Amino acid sequence: DTEVTQTPKHLVMGMTNKKSLKCEQHMGHRAMYWYKQKAKKPPELMFVYSYEKLSINESVPSRFSPECPNSSLLNLHLHALQPEDSALYLCASSQTSGSTDTQYFGPGTRLTVL
Amino acid sequence: AQKITQTQPGMFVQEKEAVTLDCTYDTSDQSYGLFWYKQPSSGEMIFLIYQGSYDEQNATEGRYSLNFQKARKSANLVISASQLGDSAMYFCAMRDITGFQKLVFGTGTRLLVSP
């Protein structure tokens, strides 16, 4: 089973709201990722967690705050977002963060910031 | 630095025909992984096939095969017997040692399969 789940599927929020995106995997993977994808563009890496520790932050603004409560869960907390943050947010996981490990993606959350 | 190039913004193919999607890459590492993903309009990134830099055989997964030419640094995806459900965006991606944990994507090729 190579399933990664994400909730919610769609989210509309105002610039003053606080919301969270959730990602879950039960494949025993020890690396988890957040990507942002704008329309007609490839995904861009935001954060990497390896063994529940943040190992990469791609200079993401602090209004995005990741959290990895345990090895199966990954959250992305959103606060004071801007309209340009509207995008598809994809979560992924892989066995480890090694270069030959396949990343499996969830269905994504389509975020609209008004 | 890693780089992935997909030169075909769009491709058209008739149902039941084969199609090749091009991908070239650039890396100075000897150890790297090459991946192809399919993204339908629903948005989910679906893993299709993987090729490791040390793999001597071309990877195959059902109707998908990877034409790996290491010296030319190309990793083209071949889809045999296209189906209407194959219409989607296809991304080539790479991870290498220097790039650490990053999966770098190409710009993608949109494939349209017609009846």
Interface residues (C-beta under 8 A of the other chain):
Chain A: T2 A31 Y33 Q37 K41 P42 P43 L45 V48 S50 S55 I56 L88 L90 A92 S97 S99 T100 D101 T102 Q103 Y104 F105 G106 P107 G108 R110
Chain B: D29 S31 Y32 G33 F35 Y37 S42 G43 E44 M45 I46 F47 Y50 G52 F91 R95 D96 I97 G99 F100 Q101 K102 L103 F105 G106 T107 G108
